[in-house]
């Protein structure tokens, strides 16, 4: 596979990444954590996700924007997390945010369908690509399941498995679940450990979002009953 030159990588990155981010990408390439970055998969205020390759394997490269205004609420999720130290400035906080999502994926990826974490460096995370041929699996909001009741039961099972691992997703909705023939959970940056002061609140919000979405598909789901199953 033909590796990209610095010029080609810069063309993809132009007007998007600062010098520090570009250097981080080069370091990851040098350390054989990524070989090629092809094009953008999704973009948002907090991060962009790019499609790429590591050897012949398709990967996703998530780059967290240093100056994104939406990061103003990050401390809500990090301050109560015993895994992370204090920070002195915005850049350090974003680096912690990237490391937080990586650690969260490391904690649960063997238990539930989600991207497999490969590497994290500063504000760049490399993970497995959920999709094929550079086309990402659709989000649940864009691709409702053929059997919504079965899909919901699978997701509840995933939440239960994560809870047993001492973890709560914290941002679960039809926007952060892919329909890849089966549900695949993504966007773990807001996830917290079960002993986080807001863990119960976030778990309740996850379940409420699920119930609201699936009720629109004709499935009657009781929030209290689902919470009981997860915590059992």
Buried (B, 14 or more C-beta within 10 A) or exposed (E): EEEBEEEEBEEBBEEBBBEEBBEBBEBBBEEEBBBBBBEBBBEEEBBBBBBBBBEEEBBBBBBBBBEBEEBEEBEBBBEBBEBBEEBEEBBEBBBBBBBBBBBBBEBBBEBBBBBBBBBBBBBBBBBBBBBEEEEBBEBBEEEBBEEBBEBBBBBBBBBBBBBEBBBBBBBBBBBBBBBBEEBBBBBBBBBBBBEBEBBEEBBBBBBBBBBEBBEEBEBEBEEEEBBEBBEE
